Amino acid sequence: MFAIKLTLILLGLSVYLICTVVGFVVGIPALLESGGTAEIIAAFGGFITWLLISFGMAIHIIKTARPTAGAR
């Protein structure tokens, strides 16, 4: 069971890191080249989505590490 959880955690982490690197390495230069209104709105939406996923993962990790932190 531990091996399956570890594999899923590492898989999720690697997919998140790959998407982050691709977004910043490929997406930002493409946005700076074209810079149209639609591209800027799409980039803002993508950034907000990335930010929400990042915060959600951080909250999930904290709640998993300390499951009784919020309960009284």
LUMTIPA-892504 format. One record per residue (C-alpha): x, y, z. Coordinates in steps of 0.25 Angstrom, whole numbers, plus 5000, padded with zeros to 4 digits. Layout:
N
[fiba [X, Y, Z]]
...
end
This chain:
72
[fiba [5000, 5000, 5000]]
[fiba [5011, 5009, 5003]]
[fiba [5018, 5007, 4990]]
[fiba [5005, 5011, 4982]]
[fiba [5003, 5024, 4990]]
[fiba [5018, 5027, 4988]]
[fiba [5016, 5025, 4973]]
[fiba [5004, 5033, 4972]]
[fiba [5010, 5045, 4980]]
[fiba [5023, 5045, 4971]]
[fiba [5014, 5044, 4959]]
[fiba [5006, 5055, 4963]]
[fiba [5018, 5064, 4967]]
[fiba [5025, 5061, 4954]]
[fiba [5013, 5065, 4946]]
[fiba [5011, 5077, 4954]]
[fiba [5026, 5081, 4952]]
[fiba [5026, 5078, 4937]]
[fiba [5013, 5086, 4935]]
[fiba [5019, 5098, 4943]]
[fiba [5032, 5098, 4935]]
[fiba [5025, 5097, 4922]]
[fiba [5016, 5108, 4926]]
[fiba [5027, 5117, 4930]]
[fiba [5037, 5114, 4919]]
[fiba [5028, 5113, 4907]]
[fiba [5016, 5121, 4911]]
[fiba [5022, 5134, 4916]]
[fiba [5031, 5136, 4904]]
[fiba [5019, 5133, 4895]]
[fiba [5011, 5143, 4903]]
[fiba [5021, 5154, 4902]]
[fiba [5023, 5152, 4886]]
[fiba [5008, 5153, 4883]]
[fiba [5002, 5161, 4895]]
[fiba [4988, 5161, 4889]]
[fiba [4976, 5163, 4898]]
[fiba [4971, 5149, 4897]]
[fiba [4985, 5143, 4900]]
[fiba [4986, 5152, 4912]]
[fiba [4973, 5148, 4918]]
[fiba [4976, 5133, 4915]]
[fiba [4990, 5135, 4922]]
[fiba [4983, 5141, 4934]]
[fiba [4973, 5130, 4935]]
[fiba [4984, 5120, 4934]]
[fiba [4992, 5127, 4945]]
[fiba [4980, 5127, 4954]]
[fiba [4977, 5112, 4951]]
[fiba [4992, 5109, 4954]]
[fiba [4991, 5118, 4967]]
[fiba [4979, 5111, 4972]]
[fiba [4985, 5097, 4969]]
[fiba [4997, 5101, 4977]]
[fiba [4990, 5106, 4989]]
[fiba [4981, 5094, 4989]]
[fiba [4992, 5084, 4989]]
[fiba [4999, 5092, 5000]]
[fiba [4986, 5091, 5008]]
[fiba [4985, 5077, 5005]]
[fiba [4999, 5074, 5010]]
[fiba [4997, 5082, 5023]]
[fiba [4984, 5075, 5026]]
[fiba [4989, 5061, 5023]]
[fiba [5002, 5064, 5032]]
[fiba [4993, 5069, 5043]]
[fiba [4979, 5064, 5042]]
[fiba [4975, 5069, 5056]]
[fiba [4980, 5083, 5054]]
[fiba [4966, 5089, 5050]]
[fiba [4957, 5080, 5059]]
[fiba [4954, 5083, 5074]]
end
